[in-house]
């Protein structure tokens, strides 16, 4: 009995391999996979070094330009003169009085305006008729020239707090009211169906829902409050960094202007960082 060999011959296998190779060579080459660009973050010391380097470079060019006559030192001053003026400013004893005055005006205006505005905006939830009556007055308060408030309340601390409060109150009111309008009506119906009173709905649903909206405006309000305090000091004031800037500008003491601006910028950065930290803590509490 003869058994036929059914396995493919060597020649057939070779032809098959050549055919597969020709098919593979005929196919177009696969395109390389495009990857998303990955940006590597610098370390903190590298970022700080770059910032300090830019600052030192800018001050050096400024000083060289003033000494070489490239820029007019009378109108622009120079870093060495600013450093001497800053030493005199802090050594005279008026610096801390001015800083404290501006700081108190800003903080009081920020706290009063943010608290009162948030409560006013939340109160619009209780009645649509009440909201329709009060909202035009809020818009009118926004359109009032803030300089008038500084003149009405005198030259003391009260006028600066009034201007800072007026700037922050309207923003807080409109933001809280936006949160009230975004409230889900089905959530209110669910609370009422479970037997909750209006006060319980307000405390358990409306306030927690609008709290992120209120928190989001804190950093904006601290800048507005500082602006209001400085504007009030420009109009009429016995103390404050704004008064120092105005006095230096009137006497063409440009170095003192820069000193007051630098101190004011530092104060703004400190308050902004503090409010940002408070905001982050409040956001964590809301999530929990």
PyMOL commands that set and color helices and strands:
alter all, ss='L'
color gray80, all
select helices_A, chain A and resi 10-26+44-68+73-76+79-91+94-123+128-143+146-152+157-181+185-193+198-216+218-235+241-250+254-287
alter helices_A, ss='H'
color red, helices_A
deselect
rebuild
show_as cartoon
